[in-house]
């Protein structure tokens, strides 16, 4: 089994949130409303796009600062049951924090967040998860 690397956890969180924010940018035309419609020329389009992505980057860095260590130590847990409990707790807290801070009245966005989170976690850490559950497979 490959041991989980902290850099892989960081990369996982960046990619996960990047995918999620790309989905959100095109949902309900958010990027168009926030960036394109507020731009009158190419320079403003570039500036507004840069501001939009900088705003998202700050959020991604905040999430990484909060969740990278718990996810890393959750991946280091050897027993499958404890791993499931810790992963579930961490993921539910992350889900709750996102919904509470950004989309308390829009459950569809929360479902996107949930689906992207689960799928990306399995893509990045399938070998670690498989090793934890090797006696059950």
N, C-alpha and C positions, 0 to 999 in steps of 0.2 A: 504494500500500500504506500502510495505517496503521502507524505505528511502534508497537511495544509500549510501553505506558506502565507505569511501576512500580506505580502505583496499581491498574491492572488486574490485575497479577500478585498483588498483595496481596488484592484482591477475589476472584480466582480461588481462591487458597488457602483463604480463609475459607469460601467457598461449597462448595468441594470437600470440606473436612473437615466442614462442617456436614451436608452430605448423607450423608457416610460415617458420622458419629456418629448420625444419625437412624436409619440402617439398623441400626447396631449396637444402638441402644437397644431396638429391637423384636425383634432376633434373640435367641432364647433368653430372651425376657422380661427382659432386663437392667434396663431402667428399672423394671419392676414389682418385681423382686427387690431392687434397690438403693434405690428411692425409695418406691414405693407400700407395699410390705410392711413397711417400717421407719417408717411414719407411722401415728399413731393418731388424728390429727385434722387439720383443714385447715391449721392453723398449721405443724405438722410436715411436712405434704405440701409446703407452700410452701417451707419452710426446706430440706428435703431436695432438692427440685427445684432450688432456687437453688444449693445446694452442688454438685449433680451438673453443672449447666451451667457453673458457675464452674471446676470441675475440667477440664471439656472445653475451656473457653476458654483456660485456662493451657496446655494441650497444643497447642491451635491456635496460640497466640502463639509458643510455642517452635518449632513447625514453620515458621511464617512467618519467624522470625528466622534459622533455619538455611537454608531453601530459597528464599526470595524473591530474593535476589541471584543465585544460580546460574541460576534459571529465567529471570530477567530478561535476563541476559547470554547465555543460550542462545538466547532469542528474537531477540536482536540479530545472531546469526550469519547471514550472507547465503548461504553455500553450503549446499546441501541435505545433502550428505554429512556435513559437519562438524556441522550442526545435528542430524542423526539420531544421530550418535555422542555428542554432548554431552547431548542430551535422554535418550537411552537410558541413559547413565551416571548422570545425575542421578536419573532415575526409578527405576532399579534400586537406587541407593543409598538413596533414600527408602523404597522397598519393603523393602529389607533392614533398614534402621533400624527401621521400624515392626514388622516381624515379630520382629526380635531383641528389641525393647524391650517388646512387648506380647503377641504371640500366636505364640510360637515353636512351640507344639504344635498350633495350629489353622490349617491351611492354607486352610480355607474363608474365614475372615475376611481372610486375605491376598489371596484372589481377589476378594473384594468391594472391597478397597482398590485392587487393580490395575484392575478394571473401572471403578470410579468415577473413578479418576485419569485413565485414558485418555479416557473419554467427556467428562469435564469439560474436559480440556485442549483437545480438538477443538472443543467448544462455544465456549469462550472465545477460542481463538486460530486458528480455521479460516482467517480471512483472511490471517494472517501465514504459516501453513503453506502455504496455497495459493500465495502469492506466492513462497515459496522453491522450490516445485516447479513453477512455471509453465512452465519449459522442457521438463518431462517429461510434462505433461498434454496 
